[in-house]
Amino acid sequence: MALIDFEHHPKLANFPKRPLRLTHSMADHPLLSLPALARLAGKLEGDRVEYNAGSVGIDQKPEDTPMVDMSPEEIVERIETAGAWLVLKNVESHPDYRGLLEACLLDVARTMGHRSLREADFTDPQLFIFVASANSTTPFHCDYEQNFFMHLRGPKQMCVYDNEDRRYVSQADLETNPGKHRNLRFDPAFEGQGTVYDFSPGDGLFLPYTWPHWVRTGDAPAVSMAVTWKSRAVLRSNKVLFVNAMLRKLGLAQARPGVRPTFDAIKAAAYTAARAIVDPLRRNETARRMLRGLLFGRKANYYYNRGETGTP
């Protein structure tokens, strides 16, 4: 049985440009049970776990996000009553979960007729796991990966907006760096304009690169995972968006990626050169935290603010 299957297989029409419903067989995997996830939450480094109260708005202001005074393990163990939202990031750092991630992506690659992740252009694979209490909201945001969203437990709803329509997310808001919170402005006029997907365990969705969305759990706790990767084109676009964000902070607004290919190539090369210097310094949590604070300011480490309300 395939780990992931698609509504429109075998042609995968419009992949990876448009959302595509999928089903999967991962809901009962032992590594994704609540006890296993509680153990995992206790092993991850502090900047690989983010959590807050689940009672937030679609248009939540980051500085007003309510927190919860529990450890990550306690949140997962008490998710029925915790009133919390939690994400475990870069779970592939643990070998068993790395194997799970690669098995899912390789299954899709073979469905598409490829023999390997490299041949399918599935680079930089990462795994994120979400655990949330009933009636919790993930505010309006977009992600900078390509994402096979796979729902595992409880009811959940996702509302997705067309990334080709700049009414929803401006070019300035689309630009990003680690000092910028992911939450985006949500205009009440957007209500009813997105496509709503309802999920039960075993359901999922391919979510394309930077398509804005918000997520809400139903009347019971929910667990989901995001199996993500970046194509070479996405890696290049992320580099350009990062440099554009930095130049915009200096008052130098830039064209979106793809408009000026020569300048895009220069920006991507500059980013690559800078990362070659910085990456060796990021090998442990303390160094990553110091670098984020130095380069992007105090708010870049907002997820370290635990158990209190106020500016992250």
N, C-alpha and C positions, 0 to 999 in steps of 0.2 A: 504494500500500500504506500502511495506517495505521502511524504511528510507534508507537502503543500500542493494543492491543486487549485486550478483557476476556472472561473466561469467560462471564459472564452478560449480555453485551450482547444486545439493546439496552436492557433495562430498568435495568441496573445496580442490581439489588436490594440494598437496605440501604446503598447508598452515600450519604454517607460514614461511616456508623456502624460498619460491620463490615469486616474484611479481605476483600480480593477479589483473586484471582489474575489476572495479566495476562501478555501476551506483548508483545514489542517488536522493532523492527528497527534498534536502535542499536548492537549489539555490534561492528560493523565500522566504525563512524564514525571517520574519520581524526583528529578532535579528541580521541578517547578511546583512542588507541593509547598504549602505554607511552612511546615517544619524545616524543609531544606532551604527555603528562602530566608527564614529567620537566622539559620546558621550562616548563610552566605552574607547577610547584612552585617553580621558581627565580624566578618573577616576583611571586608573591603576597607580601603583607606578612606579617610574622612571626606576627601574631595570626590569620591566615587559614590557618595550617598547624598541625596537631597530630599528633604521632607518639610512639610508644613501642615497646617490645618487644612482639611478638605473643604471647609465652608468658605470658599472664595468665589468671586464673580468671574464671568467670562472676560470682563474688562478690568480685572484686578490690577490695581497699582502696586508695583513691586514693593514700594516702601511701606505699604499698609498691610502686607501679607501677614496674617496671624500665624504664630508658630505653635508647636506642641512640645511639652516638656517630657519627652520620652526618648529612649535610645532607639536606634533603628530596629534592633532585635525585638524590643518591646512593642513597637508599632506593629510589626508583622504578626507577632504572637497574639496581640490584642486587637487586631484589625476590626473585629466585630464591634468594638466599643471605642476605639481610639479617636474617631473623628478626624482621621489623618489621610494625607496623600504622600506617597513615597516613591522615589525612583532609585533603582540600583543601576549605576552606570558602568560601562566598560567591564561587564561581567565576564567577558571573554578572557580577562586576565587570569581566571582560574581554569585549569586544563579541562575539567569535565565540561564546563560551559562553553569553552572554546570548541570542543568537539561537537557539541550540540549545535552551535552557531554554524560551523562549517558544514555539518551534515544537511542542515536546512538549505543553505545556499547552494550546495552541490546538487541537491535534489532539483532545485529550480533550474540550475545551469543545464543539467541533463535533459530536463523537460524542454528546454530551448534548443537542444541539439549540440550543446557544448560538452567538452570532456573535462573541463577544469574551471575553477573560479577565475583564473587568469584569462582563459579563453573567453569567458562570459563577460569580462571587464568588471568583475566584482572585486574591487580593491578596497583596502582599509575596512574589512568587516568588523562590526561591533555589535554588541548585544546589550539591550537595556530592558529591565524588568520593572513593571509598575504594579504597586500594591496600594489599593485605596479603599477607604471605608465607604459605606453607603452614602449616596447623595454628595459625592465629592466632585469637584470641578478642576480640570486643567485649563487655565485661561487661554485665550486666543494667542496663537504663536505660530511660527513656522520652523521647520527643522532643515538642517543643512546636509542631510543624507538622503539616500533612497531607502525606502522602508517597507519591509513586509511586516505589517502589524498583525499580530496573532493573539486572539483573545482566548483566555484560559479558564476563567472562573467568574460567575456572577453576570449581571447585566451591565452593558455599557453602550454609550451612544457617542458617535463622533460626527461633528458637522464640519464639512470641508468646503473651502471656497476656491474658486478658480484662480490659479496663480497668474494667468495671462491677463487678468483684469486688475490694473494698478489702483483701482478705487479702494481695494481692500487693504493692500499693503503698499505704501509708497516706496519709491526707489531708495530714499534715505533710510526708511525703516528696514528695508530688506538687507542693507549693508550691516555687517556684524563683526564684532571682535569679542574676546573673553571679558571685557569690561562692560559689556552691554547686556542688560537683562533680556531674556527671550520674550517676555510678555509684550504684546503689541496693543496698540489702541484699537478698541472695538466700538465702532459707531453704532448706536441703536438702530440706525437705518439699515444695517446689515442683516438684522433679524429676518429670517425667512428667505434669504437669498442664497444660502449655502445648500449643499446636498447632505442630508442626514442619513447616516448608516447606523443601524442597530445591530448589536453583536450579542450572541450567546456563545458559550464555550464551543470551540471548534470553528468559529467564524473568523474572518480576517479581511484585510484590505491591503492592496499595494497602494502606498501613499507616495506620490512623486515628490521629487526635490522641491523644497520651499513652498509647497502648497499650504496656505494658512488653514488652521483648524482649531477647534476647541473640543474638549472631551468631557463627558459627564458620566458618572456611575449611576446605577439605578438604586433600588431600595435594598440592596445587599452589597457586601464587599465584593470587589472585583480585582482580578489579577490579569495582566496582559504582558506581552513582551514585544519588543521591536527588534527584528533582525535586519540590520542595516548594512549598507555598503555605499561606496562612492565610485562612480565611473571616472575614467580619466577626465572627461569633460567637466564633471562635477568638482573634482579636485581643483581643476584649473579655475573654474568659476568662483569657488570659495576663496582662493588666493586673491583674485581680483576684488571680490567683495570686501575682504579684509583690508586690503590696501586702500580701496575707495573710502572705507569708513574712517581710516586714519587721516587721509587727506581731507575729508569733509570736516573733521574736527579742527583742521587748520584753516578752514574757510575755502577749501578748494574742491567744490562739488565736481564729481566725475560722471562720465557716461556709464550706463549699465554695461555689464559684460557682453561682449559680442558686437558692440557698436563700433569700437575702434580696436581692431585685432592687434595692430602693432603695439599700441600702448598696453593692451592686455598682456601681451607677451613680456613686455618689460616689467610690468607689475608682478606677474607670476614669477619671473626670474628673481626679482628683488626679494619677494617673499621666501622663495626656496633658499636663497643665500642666507637670509636672516635666520630661518629655522635651522639651518645646518649649524649655526653658532649656538642657538638657544636650546635645541633639543637635548644635547648631552647634559645640560644643567637641570633637566626636568625629570630626572629618573627617580626621585622620591617625592613624597607628598610635601615635606617641608620646603624643598626647593621650588616646587610648583607654586605653592602658596606665596612664597616670597616674590617670585617672578611676576605672578599675576598682579600682586599689590604694587610692585614697583612700576610695571609697564602700564597698568590700566586703572590703578587707584583702588582704594579700599573696597568699593562696591563689587569689584571683580571676585571677591571671596564671600559673597553674600550668603552662601549656603552653610557657612560656618556659624552663623548666628542662631544658636539653638535655645529653645525654651523661653523666648521672650517676644514681645510685639514691638514693632517699630522699624526704623530704617535698617535694612540688612547691611 
